[in-house]
């Protein structure tokens, strides 16, 4: 009888452990599904004097990193380069805006204003290239979408 009661206790313990593992697995799956349905908002950069410079730079980096990580890649090197460089250049623009909010140094202000102007111009060039790329029926390569003037 003693052996039988020990066997029952062992079986109960094993059953409790197995049920616990099964429950943990189900809980893990439920948490995974809940997480999968939550759509994270992309970070946004807001140039504001309400934040210190370091926080503005961190925000600019977060926006740039998110934009680059979520760039729509298709395996065409020119396309992928441009889709990643747009958020990269926008990051430079955002950082320059942060500097303009915090510095009185004329040399740095001029540098920041130049970065904003040049990077924004390059963003416009890249967006125009993407429009031509997407409008081209056969995406053979970069020669097929050279701007015709």
C-alpha positions in Angstrom: 0.0 0.0 0.0 2.8 2.3 0.8 4.3 1.9 -2.7 0.9 2.5 -4.3 0.4 5.8 -2.3 3.9 6.9 -3.2 3.1 6.2 -6.9 -0.1 8.2 -6.7 1.7 11.1 -5.1 4.4 11.0 -7.8 1.7 10.9 -10.5 -0.1 13.8 -9.0 3.1 15.8 -8.8 3.9 15.0 -12.4 0.4 16.0 -13.4 0.6 19.3 -11.5 4.0 20.1 -13.2 2.7 19.2 -16.7 -0.5 21.2 -16.2 1.6 24.1 -15.0 3.9 23.9 -18.0 0.9 23.6 -20.3 -0.7 26.6 -18.7 2.5 28.6 -18.9 2.7 27.8 -22.6 -0.8 28.9 -23.2 -0.2 32.1 -21.2 3.0 32.7 -23.3 1.0 32.2 -26.5 -1.7 34.5 -25.3 0.8 37.2 -24.4 2.5 36.7 -27.7 -0.8 37.2 -29.6 -1.7 40.2 -27.5 1.8 41.7 -28.2 1.4 40.9 -31.9 -1.9 42.8 -32.2 -0.5 45.9 -30.5 0.9 48.2 -33.2 3.6 50.5 -31.9 3.4 54.0 -33.1 6.4 55.4 -34.9 8.3 57.9 -32.8 7.9 61.5 -33.8 10.4 64.4 -33.5 9.1 67.6 -32.1 11.6 70.5 -31.9 10.7 72.1 -28.6 12.5 74.2 -26.0 10.6 72.2 -23.4 13.2 69.4 -23.7 16.9 69.6 -23.1 19.2 69.2 -26.1 20.2 65.6 -25.2 16.5 64.6 -25.1 16.0 66.2 -28.5 19.0 64.4 -30.0 17.7 61.1 -28.5 14.3 61.7 -30.1 15.9 62.6 -33.4 17.9 59.4 -33.3 14.9 57.3 -32.4 12.9 58.7 -35.3 15.8 58.1 -37.7 16.4 54.6 -36.5 12.8 53.7 -36.7 12.5 55.1 -40.2 15.5 53.3 -41.4 14.5 50.0 -39.8 11.0 50.2 -41.4 12.2 51.4 -44.8 10.3 49.5 -47.5 13.1 47.4 -49.0 12.7 45.5 -52.3 16.2 44.2 -53.0 17.0 46.8 -55.7 20.1 48.6 -54.4 19.3 52.0 -55.6 15.7 51.8 -54.2 16.8 50.4 -50.9 19.6 53.0 -50.6 17.2 55.9 -51.2 14.5 54.5 -48.9 17.0 54.3 -46.1 18.7 57.6 -46.8 15.5 59.6 -46.6 15.0 59.0 -42.8 18.8 59.3 -42.3 18.8 62.8 -43.9 15.6 63.7 -42.0 17.5 62.7 -38.8 20.2 65.2 -39.7 17.5 67.9 -40.3 15.9 67.1 -36.9 19.3 67.3 -35.1 20.1 70.6 -36.8 16.7 72.0 -35.6 17.5 70.8 -32.1 20.8 72.7 -32.2 19.1 75.9 -33.5 16.9 75.8 -30.5 19.8 75.7 -28.1 22.8 77.5 -29.5 23.6 81.1 -29.9 27.0 80.3 -31.6 26.8 81.9 -35.0 29.1 79.4 -36.7 27.0 76.5 -35.4 23.8 78.2 -36.3 25.0 78.7 -39.9 26.2 75.0 -40.0 22.8 73.8 -38.7 20.9 76.0 -41.2 23.1 74.7 -44.0 22.5 71.1 -43.0 18.7 71.7 -43.0 18.8 73.3 -46.5 21.1 70.7 -48.1 19.6 67.7 -46.5 16.1 68.8 -47.3 17.2 69.4 -50.9 18.6 65.9 -51.1 15.5 64.4 -49.5 13.5 66.1 -52.3 15.8 64.7 -54.9 15.4 61.2 -53.4 11.6 61.5 -53.2 11.5 62.6 -56.9 13.7 59.6 -57.8 11.4 57.2 -55.9 8.4 58.7 -57.8 10.0 58.1 -61.1 11.1 54.6 -59.9 7.5 53.6 -58.9 6.1 55.1 -62.1 8.4 53.0 -64.3 6.6 49.9 -65.5 9.8 47.7 -65.9 12.2 48.3 -63.1 15.3 47.2 -65.1 17.8 49.3 -63.3 19.0 52.9 -62.6 19.4 53.7 -66.3 15.7 53.2 -66.9 14.7 56.0 -64.6 17.2 58.7 -65.3 15.5 62.1 -65.2 14.8 63.3 -68.8 15.2 67.0 -69.1 
